[in-house]
Structure formats: structure tokens, C-alpha cells
Amino acid sequence: MDAARERACMMSMKLSPVPAAEAAREAARSDADTQLMLRFQEGEETCFELLVHRHSRPLLHFLTRMVASPQVSEELVQESFLRIYQARQRYRPEARFSTWLYRIATRVALNHLRKCRKDRFAISLNAGEDGEPVWEPADQAPGTEEDLLRRERAQRVRRAIGALPERQRAAVLMHKYQGLDYRAIGEALGLSQAATKSLLFRAYETLREELRDLLEGGQA
Amino acid sequence: MNCKRVRQIISLQEPLDHRSLQHLEQCSACRAVRIQQERLDTLLESWDLQTEPSSRLLASVRAGLGHEQAAARRDGLRWFLRQVQLPMAGARRGLAWGVSFCLVLIATTATVHHWQAVRQQRQAATAAGAVQELQALDQDSELLQTWDMLSSDGDAGSKTRQTYQATP
């Protein structure tokens, strides 16, 4: 989608009147993505394309970390957006669009993991050991000791997060990498804020324990 | 404030309040946890992804939406057919009865209309015949009157004729 169309869509959003609603929902309603979703609900298909354009990258990263496979995660991104398309009439602007998006994406990812828990996930977790790493560090310059250490640390982190229970993993990924707050994480996972905090606390405790040697060695 | 609460605050990276800071000054284990958590944050950040969505993602989403819309249309048609087919035997019987009733109704109505039209034509024809008869009677009556007049003139004429014939 070109910038002109995006600008035009955003400009028309600013001109459209924001309906008066409860103070708690005002923030969600004023969210640009929520406005786009509401306009899509009214039939503007270009707004949906704009939402796909804006969220495909962070969603792809979330799902890649979640299911440990970039190839599968792209399919899951597609499935998530299809579900959003199917459920567009059920969308209510009670929370930010990203909360709704991650709730759907988390459900898609958990369904996928449950479906192939025993085979595919185990294979992909060990993919790095077979000489075909699923993820590579951002700036890899092979050969130097520093790069090897960085790659090893990334692999350890990946394994430690991959070994977490699925809900804890989703919570850590949303908290650490997607920047969602407790409320959004809780809504995505169907938990209260207190339960979400407790889940995250347990997950970080496990990670500290799993990566203790790296943390105490001061290599981080 | 107990260690668990302070460690929860540290783990969730929430801002430390005065009481938490006081606890940290006194508890070396919690201070160690704080340092570990800071290192863990740095370590987690090392897991950076540079994966970009492929250029065909939007195209495949569009294709998926196309399939979705086509499936929705098919589902709509299937739903309709299912609704029609659900009480299959009853629906067929009902349809047959309905069609038969309609045909009978149409045939009856057409027949009634036809006979009404025929009756009206007959009545019209009968009325026209009566009028013609009356007109004929009127003409006859006029003729008779004329005949009578001629007859009276005729007597005079016959008398004249007789007089004329009697004259040599």
C-alpha cells in the first residue's frame, strides 16, 4: 500500500467524528488502529489492508518466537488476519486493536502448538543443533569469537523461552518483545491482571533459573 | 515487605517504591535477584529478529480472503439448500399439494370466468333479440295502422273503381 493512500485514509480518520463513549474506552476508540478497524467494519476494505500492512511485521516476529519457525509463522499470520476478517462484525472497540489482534494470534499459535506438540515443535527446537539454525543474530559476521558467543547466547535464550509452558511463553513474548501491558496480555490470554502478573513472575523466575550460568558469569 | 513481593516487582520491571528500596538495602538475596533480572533483560534483548514479512504475505492474505468470500457464498447457498431439503419428504409432499392446489384454483377460476362471460353474452344476445322483436312488433303495428288507413282509403277507391267499372 502506497504512502498516499495511507495518508488519505489517516486524514479521513481524523475528520471523522469520534463518538462520545465511556472514559475507559476513549483511549481505545482514539487508537488509530481501532478507527481503521471500525472503518473496515463499515465496509472499507482498504483499511483492512492497511491494518495488515501495519501489523504483519510485529505479528510475524511474535509468532516466529512463539512457534519457532518462520515458515509456519507466516502461515499463522495469514490465518490470524483471516480470522480477524471473519470476526470483523464481532469486533467492539472496548480495547485497543492490538489487544484483540494478539488475542487472536495467541489462540492461533496455541492451537497450532497443541496440534503438533509432539513432533514439529520438538524438531524445530532442535533445528539449531542440526546445523540449520532457525534464527540467526541480526548482524552476523561469521568467524569471530564474539559472534559465536552471541549466537550461542541467542540460542540459549531461544531454548529457554521455548521450554516455557505455552501460556508463560506467550506472556513473556508479549511483555518483553511486543511491549503489551498487563491488561492487554491478560485479555489476550483470558486472565485477570493479577493472574497475568503471577504468570509473568513465574516465567521470569524460570528463565533466571535456566540461564543462571550466563547471568552469574556476567556474559549478558 | 517480603522477598516474594519485592522479587515480583523486580521481575515485572515495575518502579520500585520506597519500601522496596528499603528492603533491597537489607536483603542481599533480593539484590542478587535484581542484578540477575537486569542481566536477563539484556540477554533477552539479544534475541533479535530481523525477519521481514515476505512480499507475498499480503497477496496470500488477499487470496485467502478471496477463498473465504467464495466459501461464504457457497456456504450461503448450501445453507439455503439445506433449509429447503431438511424436511425432505414433508417438503416434497407439501410442494406437490401446493402446486396441485394452485393448478386446480387456476383452472376453476378460468372456467368460472369463461362461463360467466358466455352467460353474459347470452343474456346480451337475448336482450338484443327482445328489442328486435319489440321493434318488429312496433313496425308491424305501424304497418297495420297504415294498412287500416289504406283500407279506409281503399273502400273509397273500391267505390270509385266500382263506379268507374259500372260506367261503360
Contacts between the chains, C-beta under 8 A, distances in Angstrom:
chain1	res1	chain2	res2	distance
A	49	B	58	7.0
A	49	B	62	7.9
A	52	B	57	7.8
A	52	B	58	6.0
A	52	B	61	5.6
A	53	B	58	7.0
A	56	B	53	4.3
A	56	B	57	5.7
A	56	B	58	7.4
A	57	B	52	6.6
A	57	B	53	5.7
A	60	B	51	6.1
A	60	B	52	7.9
A	60	B	53	5.1
A	60	B	57	7.8
A	61	B	49	4.8
A	61	B	51	6.5
A	64	B	49	6.1
A	64	B	51	5.8
A	65	B	47	7.5
A	65	B	49	7.0
A	70	B	51	5.4
A	74	B	53	6.9
A	74	B	54	6.3
A	74	B	57	6.2
A	77	B	53	7.0
A	77	B	57	6.6
A	78	B	57	6.9
A	78	B	60	5.5
A	78	B	61	5.4
A	78	B	64	5.7
A	81	B	61	5.1
A	81	B	64	7.8
A	82	B	61	7.2
A	82	B	64	5.1
A	82	B	65	6.9
A	82	B	68	6.1
A	85	B	65	5.7
A	85	B	68	6.4
A	86	B	68	6.8
A	135	B	47	7.4
A	135	B	49	6.5
A	137	B	46	7.4
A	137	B	48	6.7
A	138	B	48	4.6
A	138	B	49	8.0
A	138	B	50	5.0
A	150	B	46	6.4
A	153	B	43	6.4
A	153	B	46	5.4
A	154	B	46	5.4
A	154	B	47	5.2
A	154	B	48	7.9
A	157	B	43	5.9
A	157	B	44	6.1
A	157	B	46	6.4
A	157	B	47	4.6
A	158	B	47	6.1
A	161	B	44	7.9
A	161	B	47	7.5
A	176	B	41	7.9
A	176	B	44	5.5
A	177	B	44	8.0
A	182	B	12	8.0
A	197	B	8	6.8
A	197	B	12	6.0
A	200	B	11	6.9
A	200	B	12	5.9
A	201	B	7	7.5
A	201	B	8	4.8
A	201	B	11	4.9
A	201	B	12	6.5
A	204	B	11	4.1
A	204	B	12	7.6
A	204	B	37	6.9
A	204	B	40	7.0
A	205	B	7	7.7
A	205	B	11	6.6
A	207	B	40	6.0
A	207	B	44	7.7
A	208	B	33	7.4
A	208	B	36	5.2
A	208	B	37	6.8
A	208	B	40	5.7
A	211	B	40	6.5
A	211	B	43	6.3
A	212	B	36	7.7
A	214	B	39	7.8
A	214	B	43	6.2
A	215	B	36	4.7
A	215	B	39	4.6
A	215	B	40	6.0
A	215	B	43	7.1
A	216	B	36	7.5
A	218	B	39	7.1
A	220	B	39	3.9
A	220	B	40	7.0
A	220	B	42	4.7
A	220	B	43	3.9
A	220	B	46	7.7
